[in-house]
Amino acid sequence: MNPVYQKYLLVVVLILFAAVGVKAAERRFKLPPETAELKPGPGRDAAKVSCLLCHSADYISTQPKLEKSGWIAEVQKMREKYGAPISTNQVDSLVEYLVTNYGKPAKPSP
């Protein structure tokens, strides 16, 4: 193949890739409005600030009902693996809120 033709072809291919990249960057997505709210109670504000940055209130409410140890593990996972902005001094109140509002019902004492 002629070297001049190769350079011309390379330029055309690069322009096409650039055009595709620009077109892809223009895509916009509109998320549906939030329809669910976190349940009221102590710790709700911490949950709004820490949890709703990444997922909806619906997502929290549809999770399996966990005991306290399960919610502690979830909060730690969100902090350590996903970088959720939950300070150490917020963990206890956040876990308590999640257990109270989205946890397994307490077992009756015998």
N, C-alpha and C positions, 0 to 999 in steps of 0.2 A: 504494500500500500504506500502511496506517495506520502512523504513526511509532512508536506504542507496540508494535505487532506486530513492526516491524522490529527494535526494540531487544530484544524478547523472543527473536526468531529469532537475533539475533547472540549473545546470551548462551547459548542452547542450542548453537549451533555451536561456540562457544569451549569450552564444557564437554565436548562430544564430542571436540574436538581434544585437550584436556588429558587426557581418559580414554584416548585412543588412545596418547598420548605416554607416560603412566604405564605402560600395559600393555606397550608396546615396551621400556621401560627395565627391566622385570622379567625379560626373557628372559636365560637363562643358557646358556652352552655349555660342555660338558665335552670337552676335547681328549683324544684317545686317549693312553695312556701311551707314553713314549719307548721304543722297542725297539732302537734302534741306538746305538752309542757311537762316539766318535771313536777313530781308531787310536792306539795308544800311541806315544809318542816325545817328544823334546824339542820344546817349543812347544805341547803339547797343552793345558796349563792356560790359556795365553793364548787359544787357540782356543775353549775352553769359555767363558771369560769374555766374549770379544769376539763370537763368532759365534753361539753357541747362545742368545743373548738374543732373536734374531729368527727363526732357523730351526733345523731339526733336524739332527742328525748325518747322517741319511738324505739330507737335501737336499744336504749337502756332498758326500757320497759318490756321488751320482748326477749330479753336474755333469760336463761334459766334462773330460777330462784335459788340463790346461793346462801349458804350459812356464812357466818362471820369470817371463818378461815378462808372461804372461797372468795369473798369480796376483798379481803386483805391481799390475797394472791393476785387478783385482777388489778387492783390499784397499783401494786408493786410492778406488775408486768407493764402497765401503761406508762409508769414512770421510767422504768429501766430499759425496756425494749423499744417503746414508741416515743419516748421523750415528752410525755405529758407534763405540763407545767404544774406539778403538784409538789409543794414544799413538804418537807418532813413533818412540820408542825400541823399541816392540814390533813395528813393521812388519817388520823384517828377520827376526826369529825366527819370526813368524807365517807369513810367505811361505815361509821355509825348511821349516817344518812342512808346509804345504799342498803344496809341490812334492814333498817327500819321500814323503808319504803319499797324495796325491791328484793328483799330477802325471803328466805323460807320462814313461814310462820313458826313462832316459838313452840316447842313441844310442851304439852301440859305436864306439870309435875305430878308424879304419882301420889 
